[in-house]
Amino acid sequence: MHVILEQIINGLTIGSFYALIALGYSMVYGVLKLINFAHGDFFTLGSYLGYTVLVFGAALLTAHFGLWGALTAALIFAAVSLALVGLIVERLAYRPVYPAGRLPAVVSALGASIFLQNTIMVGWGPRFQAYPSELIPNVHLQIGGIHLSLLQILILVMSFLLMGLLYYIVQKTTFGAAIRATAHDRKTASLMGININKVILFIFTLGPALGAMTGIMVGMYYRQISFTMGWNYGLKAFTASVLGGIGNIPGAMIGGLILGVLEMLGAAYISAAWKDVFVFIILILVLIFRPTGILGEKVAEKV
């Protein structure tokens, strides 16, 4: 029983990564009905920027603010930087093709993804980069016979705080109401006085910022990063958003956590070599039997 609980906790840790990245996909799709294929590369770039701060500025930051201060500085720097990158990508790659329809926007998103991935490769090289292992002490705890690491607890707390904050913004604030109204009907929202461009800029700021912080957490958890990792995590996060109901914020969170748990249980009790296959199987089954996802709603379109 303890082994199962440990695997579930491991799955929730991995699933929190998928959930945070999936939120970016769902926000963009909810407002623009566009799959932002560059989102996985936002996550990767944020991870590399955090790595740069921690490697080259760790001594100075740690001396003045301690280890937690260095980590906080890396998270803030990566989040702000990727928020700006998201704004630039939206303005240069997406906004000019909005009037042309969905297909040109998808092609533009793929182009932005390729550009970002190659920029990372040129800037940091094609090899894996090792995250500083001394950043978070490798402390293991035993609670009721269940083994946990301090890093897992930190990641879960940070992830759920970020998800809770986003949920509050979207569901409980005036601007969140504008986001939901725009996602429901852009034309009507515009007629009601909502600034659609501000909403779009907000989601292209918040999504990449969340992805950047997730990238740093992934680097701390696995101790290494690669310029291609955005494709793998992006695909799994997209699967999570489809599982929960793409365009649905709570659905993206739930889908990510469920996917992480299923992946870890499958790896533990079937084969770790097949864990990526499980993701594709889940995606296929969801598209066949529940294409709208767990929390998604059927929408009738006028033709």
Protein Blocks (a to p, Z undefined) as FASTA:
>chain_A
ZZmmmmmmmmmmmmmmmmmmmmmmmmmmmmnopacfklmmmmmmmmmmmmmmmmmmmmmm
mmmnojmlmmmmmmmmmmmmmmmmmmmmmmmmmmmmmmnojklmmmmmmmmmmmmmmmmm
mmnopadcdddfklpccddddeehiacdfklmmmmmmmmmmmmmmmmmmmmmmklmmmmm
mmmommlmmmnopafklmmmmmmmmmmmmmmmmmmmmmmmnopacfklmmmmmmmmmmmm
mmnoghiaklmmmmmmmmmmmmmmmmmmmomklmmmmmmmmmmmmmmmmmnojmbccddd
dZZ
